[in-house]
Amino acid sequence: MSDKRKAYEEKLDAQLKEYNAQIALLKAKAENAKADAKIDYYKSVEALEHKQDEARRKLQELKTAGDEAWEDVKAGAEKIWSEVKTAYHDAASRFKQGRDPEYFRLA
Protein backbone atom coordinates (compact mmCIF):
# COMPACT_ATOMS: atom_id res chain seq x y z
CA MET A 1 0.00 0.00 0.00
CA SER A 2 1.37 3.39 -0.94
CA ASP A 3 1.97 6.08 1.66
CA LYS A 4 -0.46 8.36 -0.20
CA ARG A 5 -3.20 5.74 -0.07
CA LYS A 6 -2.60 4.99 3.59
CA ALA A 7 -2.62 8.69 4.50
CA TYR A 8 -5.87 9.22 2.61
CA GLU A 9 -7.56 6.29 4.35
CA GLU A 10 -6.33 7.52 7.75
CA LYS A 11 -7.71 10.99 6.98
CA LEU A 12 -11.14 9.50 6.20
CA ASP A 13 -11.00 7.42 9.40
CA ALA A 14 -10.32 10.59 11.39
CA GLN A 15 -13.17 12.40 9.65
CA LEU A 16 -15.57 9.58 10.53
CA LYS A 17 -14.56 9.89 14.17
CA GLU A 18 -15.16 13.64 14.00
CA TYR A 19 -18.60 13.07 12.48
CA ASN A 20 -19.39 10.61 15.28
CA ALA A 21 -18.54 13.26 17.85
CA GLN A 22 -20.57 15.93 16.05
CA ILE A 23 -23.58 13.61 15.69
CA ALA A 24 -23.41 12.95 19.43
CA LEU A 25 -23.57 16.71 20.01
CA LEU A 26 -26.57 16.99 17.70
CA LYS A 27 -28.32 14.16 19.54
CA ALA A 28 -27.69 15.89 22.86
CA LYS A 29 -29.17 19.08 21.43
CA ALA A 30 -32.21 17.11 20.21
CA GLU A 31 -32.73 15.61 23.66
CA ASN A 32 -32.97 19.09 25.14
CA ALA A 33 -35.31 20.43 22.45
CA LYS A 34 -38.97 21.10 22.90
CA ALA A 35 -41.24 18.26 21.85
CA ASP A 36 -42.28 19.79 18.52
CA ALA A 37 -38.67 20.42 17.50
CA LYS A 38 -37.45 16.97 18.56
CA ILE A 39 -39.13 15.26 15.63
CA ASP A 40 -37.41 17.50 13.09
CA TYR A 41 -34.09 17.21 14.92
CA TYR A 42 -34.25 13.42 15.06
CA LYS A 43 -35.14 13.22 11.36
CA SER A 44 -32.11 15.36 10.60
CA VAL A 45 -29.85 13.21 12.74
CA GLU A 46 -31.25 10.02 11.21
CA ALA A 47 -30.54 11.29 7.68
CA LEU A 48 -27.04 12.24 8.74
CA GLU A 49 -26.42 8.84 10.31
CA HIS A 50 -27.61 7.15 7.12
CA LYS A 51 -25.09 9.15 5.08
CA GLN A 52 -22.40 8.38 7.63
CA ASP A 53 -23.13 4.65 7.28
CA GLU A 54 -22.72 4.99 3.52
CA ALA A 55 -19.38 6.72 4.08
CA ARG A 56 -18.27 4.01 6.49
CA ARG A 57 -19.11 1.31 3.90
CA LYS A 58 -17.30 3.24 1.18
CA LEU A 59 -14.24 3.61 3.40
CA GLN A 60 -14.22 -0.15 3.98
CA GLU A 61 -14.51 -0.68 0.23
CA LEU A 62 -11.62 1.73 -0.26
CA LYS A 63 -9.47 -0.15 2.24
CA THR A 64 -10.08 -3.49 0.55
CA ALA A 65 -9.85 -2.30 -3.07
CA GLY A 66 -6.97 -3.50 -5.16
CA ASP A 67 -4.48 -0.99 -6.46
CA GLU A 68 -6.10 -0.93 -9.91
CA ALA A 69 -9.60 -0.18 -8.57
CA TRP A 70 -8.53 2.11 -5.74
CA GLU A 71 -8.69 5.38 -7.72
CA ASP A 72 -12.23 4.60 -8.92
CA VAL A 73 -13.34 3.70 -5.40
CA LYS A 74 -11.65 6.86 -4.10
CA ALA A 75 -13.76 8.98 -6.47
CA GLY A 76 -16.90 7.34 -5.08
CA ALA A 77 -15.66 7.90 -1.53
CA GLU A 78 -15.10 11.60 -2.20
CA LYS A 79 -18.67 11.90 -3.51
CA ILE A 80 -20.07 10.22 -0.39
CA TRP A 81 -17.92 12.40 1.88
CA SER A 82 -19.26 15.49 0.15
CA GLU A 83 -22.81 14.23 0.74
CA VAL A 84 -22.04 13.54 4.41
CA LYS A 85 -20.66 17.03 4.86
CA THR A 86 -23.74 18.53 3.20
CA ALA A 87 -26.06 16.40 5.36
CA TYR A 88 -24.14 17.47 8.46
CA HIS A 89 -24.39 21.15 7.60
CA ASP A 90 -28.09 20.80 6.80
CA ALA A 91 -28.70 19.13 10.16
CA ALA A 92 -26.52 21.60 12.04
CA SER A 93 -28.34 24.54 10.49
CA ARG A 94 -31.60 23.26 11.99
CA PHE A 95 -29.98 23.03 15.42
CA LYS A 96 -27.98 26.25 15.31
CA GLN A 97 -30.58 28.63 16.65
CA GLY A 98 -29.24 30.25 19.77
CA ARG A 99 -25.93 28.36 19.72
CA ASP A 100 -22.35 29.42 19.34
CA PRO A 101 -21.28 28.65 15.72
CA GLU A 102 -18.24 26.75 17.02
CA TYR A 103 -20.63 24.17 18.51
CA PHE A 104 -21.43 22.96 14.99
CA ARG A 105 -18.10 23.48 13.29
CA LEU A 106 -16.83 20.59 11.21
CA ALA A 107 -13.63 20.76 9.20
HUKAQUI-V709670 format. One record per helix or strand of 3 or more residues. SS is the DSSP state (helix for helix, strand for strand). FROM is the first residue (numbers start at 0). TO is the last residue. If there is no record, write none. Layout:
{{SS,FROM,TO} {SS,FROM,TO}}
//
This chain:
{{helix,2,30} {helix,34,63} {helix,66,94} {helix,100,103}}
//
